[in-house]
Amino acid sequence: MNGHRKRFDSAIRDERGDVPGWVLITLMTAGLVIIIWGLAGPALSAVFEQAIQRVTGF
């Protein structure tokens, strides 16, 4: 039974080692979304407003 416990503990340690990588990927993705939204947001808003004006102008 002791061998099973060691394998279980080592599996948990391996999984814990992956968490910081996933956290880093998530934070980097969120940062990229914020940067892209900041750069493209005003242009997308202008395109949207222009499209709404064309639709409501008829």
C-alpha positions in Angstrom: 0.0 0.0 0.0 2.9 2.3 0.6 3.9 2.1 -3.1 0.5 3.3 -4.2 0.8 6.2 -1.8 4.2 7.2 -3.3 2.9 7.1 -6.9 -0.1 9.1 -5.9 2.0 11.7 -4.2 4.4 12.0 -7.1 1.4 12.3 -9.5 0.0 15.2 -7.4 3.4 16.9 -7.4 3.7 16.6 -11.1 0.2 18.1 -11.6 1.0 21.0 -9.2 4.1 21.8 -11.3 1.9 22.4 -14.3 -0.4 25.0 -12.6 2.0 28.0 -12.8 2.4 27.4 -16.5 -1.3 27.5 -17.1 -1.7 30.5 -14.9 1.0 32.3 -16.9 -0.6 31.4 -20.2 -4.0 32.6 -18.9 -2.5 35.9 -17.7 -0.6 36.4 -20.9 -3.8 35.8 -23.0 -5.8 38.2 -20.9 -3.0 40.8 -21.3 -3.0 40.4 -25.1 -6.8 40.7 -25.2 -6.6 43.9 -23.1 -3.9 45.4 -25.4 -5.6 44.4 -28.6 -9.0 45.7 -27.3 -7.3 49.0 -26.3 -5.8 49.5 -29.8 -8.7 48.2 -31.9 -11.6 49.2 -29.6 -12.0 52.8 -30.9 -11.8 51.7 -34.5 -14.3 48.9 -34.0 -16.7 51.4 -32.2 -16.4 53.8 -35.1 -17.2 51.1 -37.6 -20.2 49.9 -35.5 -21.5 53.4 -35.2 -21.1 54.0 -38.9 -23.0 50.8 -39.7 -25.8 51.7 -37.3 -26.1 55.2 -38.9 -26.4 53.7 -42.3 -29.1 51.2 -41.2 -31.1 53.8 -39.4 -30.6 56.4 -42.2 -32.9 54.5 -44.6 
